[in-house]
Amino acid sequence: MSLKHIFVIGLYVVVFVLAIIPTSLNSSISFIPFQDKVIHLMTFFLLSVATLYAFKITQFFYVFIYIVCFGIGIEIVQYFISYRSSEILDIFADIIGALIGFKVLKKI
């Protein structure tokens, strides 16, 4: 396993941990509209690009399914945590972020 693989796996762990720890951000304070959704989109963009780059995967569909399942899994876990919230729109933002990441890599 290369350093790139370890980095990407660590990235998934960091995203999961950040998704389940209590947040100190006040949800009423937002500097940009739909700030939470933008963060989801950017995170899953990064996950898709990093995964495809590190693992040299050319079958985008399987990585897409994995990343979507990861996002859905996070939302399911958050549903059962009293100090976090679970939203279907977060999953859509995750999907859009992953799709943009795939499109960017296909162009390169």
ZIKA-V587266 format. One record per helix or strand of 3 or more residues. SS is the DSSP state (2 for helix, 1 for strand). FROM is the first residue (numbers start at 0). LEN is the number of residues. If there is no record, write none. Layout:
ss=SS from=FROM len=LEN
ss=SS from=FROM len=LEN
This chain:
ss=2 from=2 len=18
ss=2 from=34 len=21
ss=2 from=59 len=20
ss=2 from=87 len=20
